[in-house]
Every structure is written in structure tokens, then in C-alpha cells.
């Protein structure tokens, strides 16, 4: 069995959180400046032994509390914590929260009218999932997906968090960054923007380009357009870097995070300086690179000069601390200890742990681990499939596909949704389906029907049911329906909510 020594693991988790605080504080003054910077250390003169507050870490503190309440990680559970405790209304955070408060479930909450679903708000909160699943990128990626779809829906932001969580999980047991990157790429679509940007970074590395040359190539190929109130240098304007798609931010920033790590290598300070001097979302690139470096090399390897100015405290900026602030870790040491307890609890509940925590020295067959994950198409099982929420029940899993228009419905125009049923039992299930809708709503083929659901493995064809809903008028902005799924002879009742947004065009 592959084992990871507990003390070594704790040192890596502590390194992750310390690196996060360092990078977030170092990069904050240059956030969203598209320019080449020239800094080598903190520019703040008044840190006084405390880090700057940073949303990159804040939401992960919320997820820690959620995990301590219940180890089950689903987007629906996380959504409830989000709408109650995440305070900002900016960009994808605010759009996702507004949609969730309307009643839209993830991933529709992160997709509907969200110009920032391809931005950076989710990959920056990837570390918690890797830290509780060391050496288990499948689990880390699954958790990251449930998180990212809250406010990034079907966007590049989801692939970014899945990629980074898988990379960080591997970094606990593989000290070669490129191997971690190549493994993490197997968890996202080869054709997505994040994968293309990662490929550009590796191409530049192999061609022995400098980090400045790499930055320029990344922005030529993968940049988005910054909001008007952010800064673009005259030099970058002259190169046309003031253009692009608004909100398409995460591919380039993932690439620049890796640029700092790959060019900086084992020099923590050089990693930080390259990330921040590349410009863009500098608090995020610096913080994520700091976390990855901390996992790879451990807290003991971070130079003390980077730690002394900010200490080991935690400060928050975007959480509703009035309701649960007493539960938030106040130091990175407390955060580390609580992360370790969650990881151990999850391992006790799992029947298949690829890397077990142990008091004995680490024993890792790295080549076997990397081959295991490189062979799997685990990513498609995580993000592939239907464009809509998933509901898990004891008997079955139900995916709801709202189609290309999402949850929008128009008067007198049939709105079609598709439901995919997956049997979680060994026996065949005969499903009785009954819709509860507004009285005026017509459902085709009917409000009551039935479906045979074979056990998994007995058929290559997914069990799919399609329904069309037609309303003569749209009496309110949000229209709800519920599918009741029952199985004769069994006590379980599965209720699947469906929400439609009335078209305002």
C-alpha cells in the first residue's frame, strides 16, 4: 500500500496555507494590472506581522466549516453555505449568488447570464480539496467540480479548478511538477481553453523561452479583456493586449501561475516574483503558486524572510463572520490541524484509498500512481454529461439537462428537458414518474409515466427520459415543478426539483 507519513503530510499542508498567505499578500497591490512589474519583495510598509485578507483563502475556510458539519460534498450543500455566508456581489461571486437566491441550482446558477464563468474565482479555492485528498486526484477533482459549478457553471473556471485540484493532490506524493501537470491534464477536456493555455506554457518551456517571452505568447493566444477600470500598460496596449473577451481570464492566469512555478523551480522567492511580475490577477497567481510550492517542498522550505512580515494569522474579507466567525480558523496552524482531521476522517470512510496516511515513513510507488491516473478518463465522468444539476438518492442518481437555453422558458413555446437516470443498486428498478406543475402547465408525453432502469453494467445505453413543458402565460419570474420518482415495493421517494426562468425578451 502507498503511505504518506503524517508529519510529512502536515508539513506540506502547512506549506500550502503559508504559501497561500504569502502570495496573496505579495501580489495584492498589483492585482489586475496588465503590465510587466519589477518587484522582488513586499511593497507594503505596514504589514505589522499580519497578512492581507484574501478571498482566495476565505471561501476555503467556509468549505472547512461545511466539511466539519458534514463530510458529504455536493454542490447543493455548498450552495446553501454560499448564499448565507459569502458576502461579495462582484463578478461571478455575485452572479452565482443572485442566481442561487432565485432558486437556480448549480451548475445553472453559475451559467445563467454569467459573463465571468471563464474567470478566476474558482481555481483559487482549489487547495482545500487537494489537502483533504492527498495523492487522490480523482476525489480532489470531484470535490472541485462540485465547488466550481456554483459560480462558474459550464465555463472554463470549472476546468481550471478541477485541473488545479488534481495537480495539487498529486503534488503531495510526486515531487516532479511536470508529472503533476500532465496527470492533471487528464482530468479536463483536451480541447478546453485551460488545457490549451497549459500547453502553451509547456511549449515555451521546452523552447527555452524566458518567462517574459512566455507571458507575451500567453497573452497573444489566451488573453481576455480586462474591465475598463483596470489598468493596461502603454506597452501592452501597443501590442493589442487591451482587447479580448470580457471575463475570459482563467486560461491565461493558469498559464502564468505555471510559468512562475516552472521557471522559478525550487526558489520560492523567484516563483513569487515571476508570478507577480507577469501582471494580471497577481494575488491569485502568486497565492496559488505559493500553495503548490508549499505542497511540493513543505513549510520548512519556505524562506523565513517571506513569513516574518505576515506572521501566521488569517484575516478575512468576504465572509459573513457575524453568524459563524467564531468557527473560522484564526491561524494557519489551526487551519492545518483541522484540515488533517478532515482528511483522516474521509480516509476512514473510504474503502479505496490510493495513498493512506500513516505514522511510519512514507512508502510511495510514484510510477504506479502516475500510470494509474494517466490511464483513466476520470475527468469526463466528473464534468461530462448533461448541462444541469445532479441529484443523488439512495436508489438512483438523476441528471437534469436543461439544454442550450438553460432554464429559460417562453410563453406558448415548449421547453424540453432531458433526465438521465443511473441505477445505484444491483437490481433492476421500475420507476413511476409523476410531475407536479402549475395547473396550466402541459407536460408531454404526460404528467404520469413509468421507466425501466436496469442495473449499472447491463446496458451501454443511458436511461433517458425527455419531457416538454408548455405554459400559455408566465405568471411569475421563477416557475417551479417537481418530479416524484417512486419504485413499487420500496419506501424511498425521490423528489427532483426543476426550475424555469421566465424569458424577459
JOLIN-V605730 format. One record per run of one state. SS is the DSSP state (@ for helix, = for strand, . for the rest). FROM is the first residue (numbers start at 1). TO is the last residue. Records with the same first field share a line. If there is no record, write none. Layout:
# JOLIN-V605730
SS: FROM-TO ; FROM-TO
This chain:
# JOLIN-V605730
.: 1-1 ; 31-32 ; 35-54 ; 70-74 ; 87-90 ; 103-107 ; 112-122 ; 126-126 ; 132-136 ; 153-155 ; 172-176 ; 186-192 ; 207-210 ; 223-224 ; 226-230 ; 233-233 ; 239-245 ; 247-249 ; 265-267 ; 278-279 ; 281-281 ; 298-298 ; 302-303 ; 309-312 ; 314-318 ; 320-320 ; 328-330 ; 350-354 ; 359-362 ; 364-365 ; 376-377 ; 384-389 ; 393-395 ; 402-407 ; 411-412 ; 414-414 ; 424-428 ; 437-441 ; 445-447 ; 454-462 ; 471-477 ; 488-492 ; 503-505
=: 2-5 ; 33-34 ; 86-86 ; 225-225 ; 231-232 ; 246-246 ; 280-280 ; 313-313 ; 319-319 ; 331-331 ; 355-358 ; 363-363 ; 390-392 ; 396-401 ; 408-410 ; 413-413 ; 415-423 ; 429-436 ; 442-444 ; 448-453 ; 463-470 ; 478-487 ; 493-502
@: 6-30 ; 55-69 ; 75-85 ; 91-102 ; 108-111 ; 123-125 ; 127-131 ; 137-152 ; 156-171 ; 177-185 ; 193-206 ; 211-222 ; 234-238 ; 250-264 ; 268-277 ; 282-297 ; 299-301 ; 304-308 ; 321-327 ; 332-349 ; 366-375 ; 378-383
